[in-house]
Amino acid sequence: MYILGQIFGLIGTVVTIATPQFRTKFQILFCNASVNALNALSFAMLGQTGSAVYLCLVAIVQALISMWHEKKQTAVLIWETILFFVLYAGFGFYGMISSDDFVWAITMHNLLQLLPIIGAVMLMFSVFAKGEQKTRVFLLLNSAAWLIYTAAIGSTIFFTSVASIISTITALWKYRKT
């Protein structure tokens, strides 16, 4: 399972490289949902069944709903933003406190477990952001949080974060207003 989990992480890296390069928000959202599905599988197979898996699953649902909004050309309602913020925070903290090694104190482990929550909130902002460039900025912040987390747990999803940062910076430059 471990090797398969790492393979899913590497496949996610390939999809991540392409994600910010797509021109339309719908395409970016589709890739976003795909990467989160691959990451959820990877984390689960690596035994990281806490916050990271739950947050990836919430991100898939959010991306699918946002794809529907893009297709129908409807605005995201404020209650949707609030709902997803609550879901991200709730599932993130639930995953954090339900882990076997959680203690009610400020520890390095607990601080590390906050990074997926921060990354997920940045992802939420990227999905609901108006315009592709704002979406890319929040994707960059999302990747930075996940970069630190995945490096600390030794996951190949680390490479996904590195690729995402490089690709997003490239896309921000490529699609800048001249």
N, C-alpha and C positions, 0 to 999 in steps of 0.2 A: 504493500500500500504506500509506503514511504516513497519509493521510486516513482510510482504512478502520480502521487501528489506533486512531486517535484516536476514531472513532465507537464502536468496541467499548468503549473506555474510558468514554465518556459513557453508553452503555447500562448498563455495570457500575455507574455512579453511581446510576442509577435503581433498579436492583435492590438496591444497597447501602442506599439510603434506607429501603426497606421491610424489610430483613432483621431488624434488632433489634425491630421492631414486632410481629412474629409472636409469638403466645403460646407455641407448643410448640417444643421443641428440634428435633423432626424438620423443622418448617418452616424454622427458622433454619439448620439444616444443609443443606437443599436449596438455599436461597438462597446459602449460603456456597459450595457447589460450583459454582453457576451463575456467581457473581461471579468465582471463580478461573478458570473456563473463559474468561470474557470477558477477564479481565486477562491470561491467558497469550497469548491471541490478540493482544491489544493490544500487549503487550511484544514479541512476536515480530515483528509488523508494523512496530514502531518500531525494530527492529534491536537491541533489548536481549535478546539470546539467551543471556545468562549465567544467573546465579543466579535472577533474578526469574521466568523462564519455568519453570525446573525446580521451583522452590518452589511455584509455582501448581499444577503438575501433581501434585505430591505431596499438596498440600492437597485436591485433588479426590478423590483415592483415599481419603484419611483421612476426608473428609466422607461419602463413600459407605459406607465401613465403619461409621462411627458412626451413619449412618442405619439401617443393618441392625441394629446394637445397640439403637437406640431402638425399632425396630419389633418386635424379638424380646424386648425388655425384658431384655437381658442386660448384664452389666457389662463394661466395657473391661478387658481383662487387662493386667497390668503389662508383659508382653513386647510388647504392641502399642504402649504408650506409649514404651518403650525403642526399638523398631523405628522408629517415626515420628520420634523425636528424632534417631536416627542418620541416617535418610533426609534429614531437613531439614538437619542439619549437613553431612552428606556431599555432597548435591547443591548446597547453598549454597556450600560451599567449593570444590567442583569447578567450579561455574560461575564463581566468583570467580577462581580461579587459571588457568582455561583461556581467560580473555579475553585479547585481543591486547594490552591495555594494562596487564596486571598486572606488577608488579615485587615482588620479595621485600623489602619495606620497609614501614614504617608511613607511608602516604601518605594524603592526603585522599580520593583515589579508592578506596583499599582500605577505609578506614573507612566510606565511603559504601556500598560493596558489602556491608558487614556488616549494614546496616539490613534488607534483605530477609530475612536469616537470623533476625535478632531478631524481626521481624514474623511470620515463619513459625512460630517457636517459640511466640510468644504465641497465634497461631492454633491451634496444636496444643493448647495448654492450654485454649483456648476450646472446642474440639471435645470434649475429654475431661473438661471441668469438670462437676461434678455441680450441676445446677440452672441455671435460665435466667439468674439475676442474675450468677452467677459467670461464665457464658458471656459475658454482655454486658461485664463488666469486662475480660476478656481480649481481646474484640473491640475495645474502646477502646484498649488498649495496642498491639494489632496495627495499628490504623489510624494511631496516632501515628507508629510506625516507618515505615510506608509513606508517610505524608504528607511526611515529610522527604525520603525517597528520590525519590518521584515529582516533588516540587518541584525537586529538584536536576537531574533528567534532563529536565524540561520535558514531562511526560506529562499528558494529560487525566485520567489515573487519580488525579491530585492531587485533583480534584474529588470523586472517589469517596471518598477518605480524609476530606476535609472533611465530606462528607455523612454518612459513617459515624460520625464523631465526634459530630456534632450529633444524629443519629438515635439513637445509642447512649445518649448522655447523657439524651435525652428518654425513652427506654424505661427506663433505670435509674430515673428519677424516677417514671414512670408505673406501673411494677410494683414500686415499693418496698413494703416491708412497713409497714403503718400501725398 
